[in-house]
Amino acid sequence: MKTKWNEKSTADKIMLILRIVISVVVLVGAALQITGVWDKALNVVIPLLSVLILIQSIGEHREQRKASAIVGYVCFAAMVVMIIGAML
């Protein structure tokens, strides 16, 4: 469902900007890890990726409340597993 920027709420605008910024940071971090420039990039990228999943699940919940409960719980569980995996 496409909406104009002016029609979005402030929370939706903030979540969209956060999604874009975190996505760019994750892509740059992944590129740095792959090229070997920064060997510890995954320690930063994985928690950020889990935050990105959480933000997307919140956005999904705001748009489609009925079907998003299960998706939200799965995304939250994935976020917790990714953060724990990054710590180990």
Secondary structure as GFF3:
##gff-version 3
##sequence-region A 1 88
A	DSSP	three_ten_helix	5	7	.	.	.	ID=ss1
A	DSSP	alpha_helix	10	35	.	.	.	ID=ss2
A	DSSP	alpha_helix	42	63	.	.	.	ID=ss3
A	DSSP	alpha_helix	65	87	.	.	.	ID=ss4
###
